[in-house]
Amino acid sequence: MSKDKPTVVVVGAGFGGLRATRQLRDADVRVILVDRRNYHLFQPLLYQVATAGLETEQIAKPVRAILRGQSNFEFRLAEVRGVDLPGRLLHTSAADIAYDYLILAVGGETDTFGKRGVEQHGLGLKHLLDAVAIRNHVLCLFERAALEPDPARRQALLTLVVVGGGPTGVEMAGALSELVHLVLAKDLPSLDLTQVSIVLLEAADRVLPGMPAQLTQAAVATLERKGVRVRLGAPVDDFDGEAVTLRGGERIAAKTLIWAAGARAAPLVAKLGLPTARQGRVAVEKTLQLPGAPEAFVIGDAAYLEDAGRPLPMMAPVAMQMGDTAADNICRLLRGEAPVDFRYKDPGSLATIGRNAAIAYIHGLSLQGFPAWVVWLVVHLIQLIGFRNRLFVLVNWAVDYFFYDRAVRLITSDDAPC
Ligand SMILES: Cc1cc2nc3c(=O)[nH]c(=O)nc-3n(C[C@H](O)[C@H](O)[C@H](O)COP(=O)(O)OP(=O)(O)OC[C@H]3O[C@@H](n4cnc5c(N)ncnc54)[C@H](O)[C@@H]3O)c2cc1C
């Protein structure tokens, strides 16, 4: 590959960075993709790893394998620690990397809003190892509960609190309920499942913001049918590993708190030295360029941009479409043309609440129940990267569906029992 060609450095092999890299495949540039992990992660299915439905490698794929056929691409496994915007240089955990154009697609991280106890004792869901930690923790607590003679202590072991009524919290609560009632009920027949309590706490007065009210009501009704207690207007103050404290002072004895209530931009964004907007995201121009640095683009969860007066959500379709626009704009700049504004095309929203149950809102059309669930399955299978992953996920889902099973009920932690 010629080193004389302009160098485009893409940081982050997530939804946005991967899409931008692919979009540049025919451009007369050298593309260097940098990520601290060597794989692309399909985060929307993390909750299924956390609830023993899928294995880690089924929702991730090595970057080098994904982009093997792209001749203008190089991969660097490194963490980017700083960006020298005027000098067009990245400081990384390996060598510095010079660029002509930069696409920062570093995504986000869990935000606990400074709640120390939640940070220390709660379980987030952002990385593969987070999902494995949740699986180990829940399976381990149920084993402990089966041996616990004291009813109050057993109750705390069997109380699973999920915080956040967005799609992740709703999907997580539904999947936990199915893991417990369809699978662990068979594994641990001596355990009295009437003591299990799965609670979904949401600070606002509704779940799934952005979905029509009738769909969110359907989601709540389905969750409650599955044994999940949905509590709206219930902001969490903190968690000490033994109990969750709500803002009004109420305490819920529980050993498990899964935090799905907040996300903010990845820490690298704060190091750019630029003003940040909500959720620590950096405000970009409509063309996705950084103010004052037209050769640098920020996309996906790390970027803040409004559409019709509302911030674009931290979601995969936004990141992917931004990846396309940033790559196209770099090609336009190389041709001496003006960059174009980003226009988001909303493909709709989906959330599943377990077998045969989902809600979908697509271009004004509301679906719920089985039809929405089928749409959810098809969309997620299509979006997963790699034929092998799609095949294995499909087989896993079919086995779970017909045999009421969860194949990955392994406690893989070597630590002392939870
Ligand atoms: C549990 C969960 C469920 C979700 N479900 C959905 C869903 O159902 N539908 C939906 O649309 N969206 C969903 N999302 C949101 C969606 O995953 C994100 O909006 C999307 O991943 C954002 O893409 P991105 O390219 O901005 O960042 P990401 O996909 O997060 O990728 C960022 C990449 O940057 C790398 N990186 C970060 N910092 C550095 C650094 N300093 N140096 C090197 N590399 C770095 C990371 O390793 C990562 O590979 C979900 C998110 C989570 C956490």
The ligand as an SDF file (V2000), in Angstrom:
LIG
                    3D

 53 58  0  0  0  0  0  0  0  0999 V2000
  -26.2950   -3.1770   25.9630 C   0  0  0  0  0  0  0  0  0  0  0  0
  -26.5220   -2.3050   24.7640 C   0  0  0  0  0  0  0  0  0  0  0  0
  -27.6040   -2.5580   23.9330 C   0  0  0  0  0  0  0  0  0  0  0  0
  -27.8520   -1.7450   22.8280 C   0  0  0  0  0  0  0  0  0  0  0  0
  -28.8960   -2.0330   22.0090 N   0  0  0  0  0  0  0  0  0  0  0  0
  -29.1140   -1.2810   20.9140 C   0  0  0  0  0  0  0  0  0  0  0  0
  -30.1710   -1.5970   20.0210 C   0  0  0  0  0  0  0  0  0  0  0  0
  -30.9420   -2.5450   20.2490 O   0  0  0  0  0  0  0  0  0  0  0  0
  -30.3230   -0.8210   18.9040 N   0  0  0  0  0  0  0  0  0  0  0  0
  -29.4860    0.2300   18.6370 C   0  0  0  0  0  0  0  0  0  0  0  0
  -29.6330    0.8850   17.6120 O   0  0  0  0  0  0  0  0  0  0  0  0
  -28.4800    0.5530   19.4730 N   0  0  0  0  0  0  0  0  0  0  0  0
  -28.2710   -0.1800   20.5960 C   0  0  0  0  0  0  0  0  0  0  0  0
  -27.2490    0.1480   21.4390 N   0  0  0  0  0  0  0  0  0  0  0  0
  -26.4360    1.3470   21.1680 C   0  0  0  0  0  0  0  0  0  0  0  0
  -25.3960    1.0550   20.0850 C   0  0  0  0  0  0  0  0  0  0  0  0
  -24.6670   -0.1020   20.4100 O   0  0  0  0  0  0  0  0  0  0  0  0
  -24.4720    2.2550   19.9800 C   0  0  0  0  0  0  0  0  0  0  0  0
  -25.2450    3.3910   19.6810 O   0  0  0  0  0  0  0  0  0  0  0  0
  -23.4400    2.0510   18.8930 C   0  0  0  0  0  0  0  0  0  0  0  0
  -22.6050    0.9730   19.2310 O   0  0  0  0  0  0  0  0  0  0  0  0
  -22.6140    3.3140   18.6850 C   0  0  0  0  0  0  0  0  0  0  0  0
  -21.6760    3.0800   17.6860 O   0  0  0  0  0  0  0  0  0  0  0  0
  -20.2720    3.8070   17.7400 P   0  0  0  0  0  0  0  0  0  0  0  0
  -19.5700    3.4200   16.4820 O   0  0  0  0  0  0  0  0  0  0  0  0
  -20.4490    5.2340   18.0530 O   0  0  0  0  0  0  0  0  0  0  0  0
  -19.5390    3.1530   19.0090 O   0  0  0  0  0  0  0  0  0  0  0  0
  -19.2590    1.6600   19.3940 P   0  0  0  0  0  0  0  0  0  0  0  0
  -20.0260    0.7160   18.5500 O   0  0  0  0  0  0  0  0  0  0  0  0
  -19.4300    1.5730   20.8720 O   0  0  0  0  0  0  0  0  0  0  0  0
  -17.7240    1.4670   19.0530 O   0  0  0  0  0  0  0  0  0  0  0  0
  -16.7170    2.2120   19.6720 C   0  0  0  0  0  0  0  0  0  0  0  0
  -15.3880    1.5150   19.4390 C   0  0  0  0  0  0  0  0  0  0  0  0
  -14.3500    2.4030   19.8230 O   0  0  0  0  0  0  0  0  0  0  0  0
  -13.3730    1.6940   20.5500 C   0  0  0  0  0  0  0  0  0  0  0  0
  -12.6880    2.6680   21.4140 N   0  0  0  0  0  0  0  0  0  0  0  0
  -13.2390    3.4550   22.3610 C   0  0  0  0  0  0  0  0  0  0  0  0
  -12.3130    4.2530   22.9200 N   0  0  0  0  0  0  0  0  0  0  0  0
  -11.1440    3.9560   22.2990 C   0  0  0  0  0  0  0  0  0  0  0  0
   -9.8150    4.4430   22.4430 C   0  0  0  0  0  0  0  0  0  0  0  0
   -9.5070    5.4360   23.3080 N   0  0  0  0  0  0  0  0  0  0  0  0
   -8.8460    3.8940   21.6730 N   0  0  0  0  0  0  0  0  0  0  0  0
   -9.1340    2.8930   20.7880 C   0  0  0  0  0  0  0  0  0  0  0  0
  -10.3730    2.4030   20.6090 N   0  0  0  0  0  0  0  0  0  0  0  0
  -11.3720    2.9360   21.3540 C   0  0  0  0  0  0  0  0  0  0  0  0
  -14.1450    0.6440   21.3080 C   0  0  0  0  0  0  0  0  0  0  0  0
  -13.3070   -0.4430   21.6670 O   0  0  0  0  0  0  0  0  0  0  0  0
  -15.2250    0.2640   20.2840 C   0  0  0  0  0  0  0  0  0  0  0  0
  -14.8070   -0.8080   19.4630 O   0  0  0  0  0  0  0  0  0  0  0  0
  -26.9880   -0.6540   22.5590 C   0  0  0  0  0  0  0  0  0  0  0  0
  -25.8950   -0.3960   23.4030 C   0  0  0  0  0  0  0  0  0  0  0  0
  -25.6730   -1.2140   24.4950 C   0  0  0  0  0  0  0  0  0  0  0  0
  -24.4920   -0.9350   25.3970 C   0  0  0  0  0  0  0  0  0  0  0  0
  1  2  1  0
  2  3  1  0
  2 52  2  0
  3  4  2  0
  4  5  1  0
  4 50  1  0
  5  6  2  0
  6  7  1  0
  6 13  1  0
  7  8  2  0
  7  9  1  0
  9 10  1  0
 10 11  2  0
 10 12  1  0
 12 13  2  0
 13 14  1  0
 14 15  1  0
 14 50  1  0
 15 16  1  0
 16 17  1  0
 16 18  1  0
 18 19  1  0
 18 20  1  0
 20 21  1  0
 20 22  1  0
 22 23  1  0
 23 24  1  0
 24 25  2  0
 24 26  1  0
 24 27  1  0
 27 28  1  0
 28 29  2  0
 28 30  1  0
 28 31  1  0
 31 32  1  0
 32 33  1  0
 33 34  1  0
 33 48  1  0
 34 35  1  0
 35 36  1  0
 35 46  1  0
 36 37  1  0
 36 45  1  0
 37 38  2  0
 38 39  1  0
 39 40  1  0
 39 45  2  0
 40 41  1  0
 40 42  2  0
 42 43  1  0
 43 44  2  0
 44 45  1  0
 46 47  1  0
 46 48  1  0
 48 49  1  0
 50 51  2  0
 51 52  1  0
 52 53  1  0
M  END
$$$$
